[in-house]
Amino acid sequence: MPLSRLTVEVAADPPPRLDRALARDVPEKVALSRSRLVRLIANGGVSRNGIPVVDPNARVVAGDVFEIVVPEAVESDIVPEDIPLDVVFEDADLIVVNKPAGMVVHPAPGNPSGTLVNALMAHCASVLSGVGGEKRPGIVHRIDRDTTGLLVAAKSDRAHRGLAAQFENHSVERVYSAVCNDVPDAADPRLRGLRGVDFEAGGILRIATRLGRHRTDRQRQAVRTEGGRHAVTRARVVRKFGFPPAAALLECWLETGRTHQIRVHLAHVGHGLIGDPIYGRRRGLPFGSVGGAAAGFAAKFPRQALHARGLGFIHPVRGGFLRFDAPVPRDMEALIGAFPDSPEDI
């Protein structure tokens, strides 16, 4: 992509800051995010009357005309790796993959390689047009290393900006399958007494709290009464396991998407995920309810039993609603299949 220049005239009633005014008035097809504009401003890429304006807080008025120089997207320092991907959907603007357990989404200290982004850098190398000024896939949401399931990434700035806006306004559909300890029940007085917990029509459990870093363990998230960020999870029971029931298959919906959200929320209400090494409970399932084989299988399940099954969003470039579904992976299928079908099977 060659160096490009565009001229933008500030429309009526502009935000007072230069970066916000340009973010509003730059043509949508150009797809320059405010963060990208801030970097362009700081690097002298925005000028008024031929004079660079390097302060994103600079005041603007309607009728001001700015020239923006957008340089060619540079190569990313993320190393492409030829890692097989389960591609559910792909076009020129975005890609949807079904992530396996054990794969980190983005390179970070301690995980510099073998990540989904490393794999996408190789898979999409010839078609990446630049995200944030770099030739790299645009990650707009993440799922934990040992959570499986659907994830969408952008191939261009325009797609990245459109997807990010949908995640920010909580319009993206995200559905998870989870296997938890015990069974959430609207008749349980303990749940009725928890702050931020209620049941909606159809027996849907709604958990609305603030989530933030744990005060003493920085690797964990925790429900907070102050600080943190607003988080809402909904869940309904799909199947009950055991006689009497001692575990359940849940369908969960995310209204927000905070770190470890489903895992923390379910642990908060006493229904931590089977296999969760951080938030799961230490005691196993009762042999008398599920039998020794199922209890043993659950005790050895090597990860949180959580799968991002459904994903839906509006295509950020060509419009139209897209919805994808990924069946639970084999390990969760085996876990579900280990539970007895009747008391005689225990």
C-alpha positions, -999 to +999 in steps of 0.1 A: +000+000+000+017+033-011+019+064+010-015+081+010-027+116+017-062+127+025-078+160+033-104+163+060-126+193+067-140+195+102-177+195+102-201+215+124-202+211+161-168+193+164-154+178+196-129+202+210-099+179+207-082+173+173-079+136+176-116+132+185-127+156+157-107+137+131-119+104+143-155+116+138-149+132+104-124+109+086-143+090+059-154+056+073-138+037+044-104+051+054-108+033+088-085+053+110-091+046+146-086+074+172-056+056+186-040+054+151-048+091+146-031+100+179+001+082+167-001+099+133-005+133+150+025+127+173+046+116+144+039+148+124+015+132+100-013+157+105-010+193+093-031+225+091-021+251+065+011+232+059+021+233+095+023+200+115+000+198+145+016+174+170-008+178+199-039+155+199-055+180+224-052+209+200-084+229+196-103+228+164-133+247+150-157+238+122-142+245+088-106+237+098-089+217+070-063+191+079-041+170+056-033+135+069-004+115+056-009+078+061+023+058+057+025+023+043+019-004+068+052-017+083+061-053+088+053-066+123+080-080+145+057-109+154+072-141+138+049-160+115+046-197+124+031-225+103+007-238+129-024-256+117-057-236+122-093-248+123-107-221+101-145-217+104-149-187+080-126-164+061-128-136+036-108-106+026-116-087+058-117-112+086-111-147+098-130-169+123-111-198+139-120-225+164-091-223+189-078-255+206-070-259+242-035-249+252-031-221+226-024-186+239-041-159+217-013-132+216+024-133+222+035-120+256+063-125+281+065-162+288+046-170+256+066-154+227+057-181+202+032-208+194+003-184+198-028-179+176-014-146+163+018-163+152-003-188+133-025-161+118+006-141+107+016-171+086-019-180+074-029-145+064+006-132+054-003-123+018-036-105+026-029-084+057-034-048+047-024-033+080-039-029+115-028+001+135+000+008+109+014-028+111+008-058+089-007-080+116-041-095+124-064-073+146-073-091+178-106-076+192-113-103+219-095-132+236-103-165+252-081-181+278-053-205+269-072-236+280-107-224+268-116-237+234-138-222+207-146-194+183-126-162+179-127-136+152-097-115+140-095-087+115-072-085+085-076-047+079-080-015+098-115-010+086-126-045+098-107-041+130-124-008+138-159-021+129-154-053+150-140-034+180-170-010+180-194-040+182-175-055+211-174-022+228-211-017+226-218-053+236-237-062+204-217-093+196-233-126+204-210-149+225-224-182+237-204-207+258-209-243+269-196-251+304-197-280+328-200-268+364-202-283+399-237-287+413-267-272+396-278-235+398-313-234+411-337-205+413-351-220+445-317-220+462-319-193+490-281-190+490-282-177+454-311-154+461-291-138+489-260-130+468-256-094+458-258-090+420-274-124+414-310-129+403-330-152+380-348-140+349-377-156+330-371-192+320-349-198+350-319-179+335-293-170+361-280-135+358-248-124+375-239-087+375-209-076+395-177-056+392-146-076+383-110-067+389-076-081+399-075-101+431-060-080+459-033-105+468-030-128+437-023-108+405-029-138+383-065-140+394-096-119+389-122-114+417-156-100+423-152-065+437-175-042+456-154-012+445-132-006+415-129-031+387-152-031+357-189-039+353-195-075+341-227-094+333-230-131+327-262-151+320-265-189+322-292-216+319-291-252+328-291-275+297-286-308+314-282-321+349-258-349+358-261-374+387-287-389+409-293-366+428-278-340+404-242-330+413-231-313+381-246-295+351-240-285+315-247-248+312-252-224+283-237-191+291-240-157+274-216-128+278-230-093+279-196-080+287-162-097+281-139-093+311-109-115+318-119-149+332-155-136+335-175-168+333-150-187+354-150-160+382-188-155+381-197-191+383-171-196+412-186-166+429-221-183+430-207-216+441-207-234+408-171-233+397-162-251+364-150-287+365-113-288+359-107-251+366-072-250+382-077-214+395-113-210+404-126-245+407-134-261+440-109-287+454-134-314+465-145-338+438-179-349+427-197-373+450-194-410+440-229-417+453-244-393+428-223-398+396-204-430+402-167-436+405-159-436+368-175-401+362-161-387+395-126-399+385-129-386+350-140-352+363-112-351+389-086-356+362-101-333+336-070-312+327-086-278+320-116-257+327-146-273+310-154-242+290-160-238+252-168-207+232-195-224+211-214-195+194-203-162+179-224-137+160-217-102+147-224-078+118-198-080+091-178-048+096-172-041+059-200-055+038-228-057+064-251-086+072-253-106+103-230-136+106-234-164+131-211-194+137-213-225+159-186-249+170-196-281+187-180-289+220-146-305+216-139-342+221-125-338+257-157-321+269-178-345+249-161-373+267-166-356+301-203-352+294-205-388+282-189-401+314-219-392+336-245-419+342-278-419+323-298-435+351-293-444+388-287-480+376-255-469+358-239-456+390 
